[in-house]
Amino acid sequence: MNRIITSISLSLDGFFEGPDQDIDWHTVDEELHQHFNDYFRTMGGFVEGRVTYELMEEFWPTADQDPANEGVMAEFAGIWRDVP
């Protein structure tokens, strides 16, 4: 039987976004992004809410085709496309 694991980022007051869906506080450096890549690569699927899915779908499907996105960002684009 598979496990379902939940993971979410949120601020100390219990919210993920500020007014007007602002998520500027949520910064991901290269080390953290590599951790996410290693972690997400082991998953059998992602379950996302509509807003998160739309945000991710807007950027990640082709992010690795942009020369400005290299290394861990380009790597995550492939992970996001490959994991159902």
Residue pairs with C-beta under 8 A, 6 or more apart in sequence:
2 44
4 47
5 43
7 39
8 16
9 16
9 26
10 16
11 25
16 23
16 26
17 23
18 24
18 25
21 51
28 36
30 71
30 72
33 72
33 73
33 76
34 72
36 76
37 72
37 75
37 76
37 79
40 46
40 76
40 79
40 80
40 83
41 79
41 83
43 83
44 83
44 84
45 83
45 84
46 80
46 83
46 84
48 56
56 80
60 76
60 77
60 80
60 81
61 77
61 80
61 81
62 77
63 69
63 73
63 74
63 76
63 77
64 73
64 74
64 75
64 77
64 78
69 77
